[in-house]
Every structure is written in structure tokens, then in C-alpha cells.
Amino acid sequence: MLKFLKGSIIKPTVTSGLLRFFPSFDLMSFEIISTLAENYIGQHTSAEDELLKKINKETVENHPLAHMLSGHVQGKLLSLISKILAPKYILEIGTFTGYSALCLLKGLQSDGELHTIEIRQEDADTALSNFKFAKNNNLITLHVGNAKEVIPSLPHEWDLVFIDADKVSYIEYYELVLPRLSKKGIIIADNVLFHGQVLEQPIKGKNALAIDAFNEHVTNDSRVEQVMLSVRDGLLLIKKLE
Ligand SMILES: C[S@@+](CC[C@H](N)C(=O)[O-])C[C@H]1O[C@@H](n2cnc3c(N)ncnc32)[C@H](O)[C@@H]1O
């Protein structure tokens, strides 16, 4: 039984401004990853399973914010990382329609728990109806509420954390989960390139500014090591130093 607790595809196009490192470069239509490369990458990544394909399609057809879904290539990366890590406790911050939760679930230990938090009831309802079709869905607990309140109420030491909710709170989420990250644990933060807007100078918009502040925060944190990947909208993989 599912536990239900109350509680681009980007081709990042910088539409204005200048690249921080190339101040004389006009970026009206600069693509970080070309469509050609995106297509090639997609063609050489294992296909989505039927359930993920269905969730992807239905989200694109029915949700006005469908671009928020992790999608094929990022989803496969999340599931491979999960399979390699074999986590016992997974935390996801920002469930949306449940796509990435089901990718992360693929590597979870058979006696493990995946906790995912969503603030919007409507999205939580959609995720829940999607989870019903998934193998091992009894290992998922969906919390409906504000992650800032839910995270401190969860007792676990996390092996895998996916931060993918409101961008202005990334530093807060990071500081909440880092002390409870296990020795082998990894935090993955999504959208760290924020549609290329973090490359503009000056950076505009509160979300891009918040993401840039988060990236700087992690870069200057002597407790961790990290790598930034240009997958989709940018991923930051973070591990605590021993
Ligand atoms: C980018 S979407 C998540 C996408 C999903 N992880 C995926 O890859 O399919 C971000 C989600 O976080 C939710 N959210 C925003 N602020 C939140 C908060 N404070 N607590 C919990 N969820 C939040 C939003 O409602 C939205 O559904």
C-alpha cells in the first residue's frame, strides 16, 4: 500500500545579457547544448520504461509546467546513480508528477524507504496516481506540505537526496540535509544552470540569483566535494568529505 502523508528539456537559451566569461559575446540565441547534441544523447541513452514514458507524455499533454519534469536522459542518470549507490533512504524535495521519484526508486534497497515531498496538493494527487502503477511502490512515502517543515520531521540518514523544489530555498534545503547525509550519501541538485541565466552578467531574476548563490555556497563549503554536470538544466552532485 502506498503511504500518503499530509503534512528544458532545455536548450538553455540566454535571451539577454552577456556571458560572465565572454563579456563582449552577444548571446541573443546562445545554446549551451546544441539540439543536435541533445538528440544524439537521447538516441544513445536507454529508453524510458512504459510507465515513465506514460507519465512524461501525460505531463507534457496536461500540465502547464511540464518543462519541470526531469525527462528521459536526466531520469536515466538518476536511476543509474541510484542503482550504483543502492541507497536505503532516499529523500526527494519536489515531487511534481512523480517522474524523478520513480527513477530514484529503481536502485532503492528492498527494505529501504523513499520519501518525496510536494507542496501542491494537485501535483501530489497526480504523483500518487502514477505511483500506483509502479513496482515497489510500497517503499514510497509521499508527504504533502512545505519541505522546510517536513524535512526536520524525518528521522533518517539519507543515502541519496534530490533537491528539485523552489530555487530560492536551495541553500536552506542543503543545510537541512547535509548534516544527515550518510557517509556514502550523495546530494543531487537540479537546475544549477537555470536555463543559462547564471551565465549572464549581471545575473537577473530572483531564481537565477538564488541558484548562483547556492552554487557559490557549495563551491566554498570545505565540508564537501562536488561536480557540476551540464545534463539538461545542470546538475550538481555533492558528497561529504571523509
Ligand atoms: C521542478 S518540479 C519537480 C520535478 C520532479 N522532481 C521531476 O523531476 O519530475 C518542483 C516541484 O517542487 C514543488 N515545490 C515548490 N516549493 C516547494 C516546497 N517548499 N516544498 C515542497 N515542494 C515544493 C513544486 O510544487 C513542484 O511540483
The ligand as an ORCA input file, in Angstrom:
! r2SCAN-3c Opt
* xyz 0 1
  C      10.834     21.145    -10.738
  S       9.411     20.471    -10.001
  C       9.944     18.858     -9.539
  C      10.132     17.949    -10.723
  C      10.324     16.495    -10.374
  N      11.372     16.321     -9.387
  C      10.692     15.729    -11.619
  O      11.863     15.721    -11.964
  O       9.796     15.199    -12.267
  C       9.390     21.293     -8.446
  C       8.241     20.861     -7.536
  O       8.529     21.357     -6.215
  C       7.318     21.749     -5.611
  N       7.650     22.685     -4.523
  C       7.932     24.009     -4.613
  N       8.180     24.525     -3.413
  C       8.068     23.511     -2.521
  C       8.222     23.405     -1.109
  N       8.548     24.473     -0.361
  N       8.046     22.217     -0.527
  C       7.730     21.113     -1.277
  N       7.555     21.149     -2.615
  C       7.740     22.333     -3.232
  C       6.532     22.359     -6.750
  O       5.152     22.401     -6.448
  C       6.883     21.459     -7.924
  O       5.940     20.432     -8.120
*
